Amino acid sequence: MKKLLLLLILFVSVSAFSQSINDYQYVIVPIKFDFLKENDQFRLSTNTKIMLQKYGFKSFLSTDDIPTEIINNQCSYATAFIEENNNMFVTKIKIVLKDCKQKVLFETEFGTSRTKQFATAYNEALRMAAKSFDKLNYKYNGSSTATLATDILVVTQDPVSTEKPSITSDKSGELFYFAQPTANGYQVVDNEPKVIMKLYNTSQKNVFIGEKGNSNGVVISKESQWVFEYYDNGKFVSEPINLKF
């Protein structure tokens, strides 16, 4: 009986974590890629979204009105990234699709362009990179693998938690907010879900630049507690915030 139980656990674990791109129906595209200075610069985010739709994905920009059932399950969608490897003469980019744990699900070959105008060059290289999807033969398989993997991971980390990407609470009833990854940090959502705060990466692992309404400051970890520190009319404020990453 013990052997049978062990084999069952092993089978479920392998099924949960052996994910492929065909397990994902949705892809979210950041409105701003790390190597660009502006949101949707050169329409690269929009054109990536459109390109993914062409190949059968249901794609959204991170600023779109994304359905609640998607945004409330961080591991139910893939995220699209663009990586560049430019030099003085050639624009080179590739598309990378990752899961919620930053595992690469699929990446294209580099697309290139020798055009000098940036807008034309990036989009020409994007179209060339997208040709790799022709060989992928993507077709969503209706799998619940991504959700299953999330459930197993949560049980392993915290047996009493059924964490979802929204406000949840522990035994004491204390509320938590969920931080969802973006191209350059995180967005913090409540249970609507509504973005209540944005966090931007810094060179320090546990230090973020924070924006909440009209307040700007830093979000740092102090003694296992996340704190948003900022100035309000010249007065220093240190505001605890319960974040789940």
C-alpha positions in Angstrom: 0.0 0.0 0.0 2.8 2.4 0.9 4.5 1.6 -2.4 1.3 2.3 -4.3 0.8 5.6 -2.4 4.4 6.6 -3.2 4.0 5.9 -6.9 0.8 7.9 -6.9 2.5 10.9 -5.3 5.4 10.6 -7.8 3.0 10.4 -10.7 1.1 13.5 -9.6 4.3 15.5 -8.9 5.7 14.7 -12.4 2.5 15.5 -14.1 2.2 18.8 -12.2 5.7 20.0 -13.0 6.3 18.6 -16.4 4.7 21.6 -18.1 4.8 22.5 -21.8 3.6 25.6 -23.7 0.5 23.7 -24.8 -0.7 23.7 -21.2 -1.1 27.5 -21.4 -4.0 29.2 -23.2 -3.2 32.8 -22.0 -0.1 34.9 -22.4 0.4 38.3 -20.8 2.8 40.8 -22.5 4.4 43.5 -20.4 3.6 47.0 -21.6 7.2 47.9 -21.3 10.2 45.7 -21.9 13.3 46.2 -19.8 15.6 47.4 -22.6 13.2 50.1 -23.7 12.6 53.5 -22.1 8.8 53.9 -22.8 5.6 51.9 -22.5 4.9 50.1 -25.8 7.8 51.9 -27.4 7.9 51.2 -31.2 4.6 49.4 -30.6 6.7 46.4 -29.7 4.4 45.2 -26.9 1.2 45.6 -29.0 2.8 43.8 -32.0 4.0 41.0 -29.8 0.4 40.6 -28.4 -1.0 40.5 -32.0 1.6 38.1 -33.1 0.8 35.7 -30.3 -2.9 35.8 -31.2 -2.0 34.9 -34.7 -0.4 31.7 -33.5 -3.4 30.7 -31.4 -2.7 32.2 -27.9 -5.2 34.4 -26.1 -2.8 37.3 -25.3 -3.2 40.5 -23.3 -1.1 43.5 -22.5 -0.4 43.9 -18.8 -2.4 47.1 -18.9 -5.5 45.5 -20.6 -8.7 44.7 -18.7 -7.7 41.1 -18.0 -10.5 38.7 -16.8 -10.5 38.1 -13.1 -10.2 34.3 -13.4 -6.9 34.8 -15.2 -5.3 37.5 -13.1 -6.4 35.7 -9.9 -4.3 32.6 -10.8 -0.7 33.7 -11.4 0.3 30.3 -12.7 -2.6 30.0 -15.2 -0.8 32.2 -17.8 2.6 32.5 -19.4 4.5 35.8 -19.6 6.2 37.0 -22.8 9.6 38.6 -22.6 11.8 39.9 -25.4 15.6 39.6 -25.1 18.0 41.6 -27.2 21.5 41.0 -28.4 22.2 44.1 -30.5 25.4 45.5 -31.9 26.3 48.6 -33.9 25.0 47.1 -37.1 22.4 44.6 -36.3 19.2 44.6 -34.2 18.7 41.1 -32.7 15.8 40.0 -30.5 14.1 36.8 -29.5 10.7 36.1 -27.8 10.8 34.0 -24.6 7.7 32.6 -22.9 8.0 31.8 -19.2 5.8 30.4 -16.5 5.1 31.9 -13.1 8.4 30.5 -11.7 10.4 32.0 -14.5 10.9 28.7 -16.2 11.3 29.0 -19.9 8.4 27.3 -21.7 9.5 28.3 -25.2 11.9 30.6 -26.9 12.3 31.6 -30.5 15.5 31.9 -32.5 16.9 35.4 -32.8 15.3 37.6 -35.4 17.6 40.2 -37.0 17.4 43.5 -38.9 20.0 45.8 -40.3 17.6 48.7 -40.7 18.9 51.8 -39.0 15.5 53.2 -37.8 14.8 51.6 -34.5 11.0 51.3 -34.9 11.4 49.5 -38.2 14.3 47.4 -37.0 12.7 46.1 -33.9 9.5 45.1 -35.6 11.3 43.6 -38.5 13.4 41.5 -36.1 10.2 40.6 -34.2 8.5 39.2 -37.3 11.6 37.1 -38.1 11.8 35.8 -34.6 8.1 34.9 -34.7 8.7 32.5 -37.6 9.9 30.0 -34.9 6.3 29.6 -33.9 5.6 28.1 -37.3 7.6 25.0 -36.2 6.0 25.0 -32.7 2.6 23.9 -33.9 1.0 25.2 -30.7 -2.4 24.0 -29.7 -3.8 24.5 -26.2 -4.6 21.1 -24.8 -7.1 22.2 -22.1 -4.7 20.9 -19.4 -5.2 21.9 -15.8 -1.5 21.2 -15.1 -0.6 24.8 -14.3 -3.3 25.0 -11.7 -2.3 21.7 -10.2 1.3 22.7 -10.0 0.3 25.9 -8.1 -1.8 23.9 -5.6 1.0 21.4 -4.9 3.5 24.2 -4.4 1.2 26.0 -2.0 0.6 22.9 0.1 4.3 22.1 0.2 5.2 25.6 1.5 2.3 26.1 3.8 -0.1 23.2 4.6 -2.7 25.6 6.0 -2.7 28.0 3.1 -4.9 28.0 0.0 -3.2 31.1 -1.4 -4.6 32.8 -4.5 -3.3 35.9 -6.3 -5.5 38.3 -4.3 -6.1 39.2 -0.7 -5.9 36.2 1.6 -5.6 35.7 5.3 -3.8 33.4 7.7 -5.2 31.8 10.9 -5.1 35.2 12.7 -7.2 36.8 10.0 -4.4 39.0 8.9 -4.8 40.1 5.3 -2.2 39.6 2.6 -1.8 41.2 -0.8 -0.4 39.4 -3.8 2.5 40.7 -5.8 2.3 39.8 -9.5 5.5 40.0 -11.6 5.8 42.7 -14.3 8.6 43.4 -16.8 10.5 45.6 -14.3 9.1 44.6 -10.9 5.7 43.7 -9.5 2.1 45.0 -9.3 0.3 44.6 -6.0 -3.4 43.6 -6.3 -6.3 43.4 -3.9 -9.2 41.0 -4.2 -11.2 42.9 -6.9 -8.4 42.4 -8.3 -7.4 46.1 -8.5 -3.8 47.3 -8.7 -3.2 49.2 -5.5 0.6 49.6 -5.7 3.6 49.2 -8.1 7.0 47.9 -7.1 10.1 48.5 -9.3 13.3 46.5 -9.0 16.5 47.9 -7.7 20.0 46.5 -7.5 19.1 45.1 -4.0 17.1 41.9 -3.8 14.8 43.0 -1.0 14.5 46.7 -1.8 11.9 48.1 -4.3 10.9 51.5 -5.4 7.2 51.8 -4.4 4.4 53.8 -5.9 1.0 53.9 -4.1 -1.4 56.6 -5.2 0.4 59.9 -4.8 3.0 58.4 -2.5 6.5 57.4 -3.7 9.1 55.7 -1.5 10.7 52.4 -1.0 9.4 48.9 0.0 11.9 47.0 2.1 12.0 43.8 4.2 12.7 44.4 7.9 12.7 41.4 10.2 10.6 39.3 7.8 8.1 42.2 7.5 7.6 44.2 4.3 7.4 48.0 5.0 6.5 50.9 2.6 8.5 53.9 3.7 7.8 57.4 2.3 7.3 61.0 3.2 3.8 62.6 3.6 4.0 66.4 3.7 7.5 66.2 5.1 6.6 63.6 7.7 8.3 60.2 7.6 5.8 57.3 7.3 6.7 53.6 7.7 3.7 51.5 6.7 3.7 47.7 7.1 2.3 45.8 4.1 1.7 42.1 4.1 3.0 40.9 0.7 3.0 37.5 -0.8 5.4 37.0 -3.8 
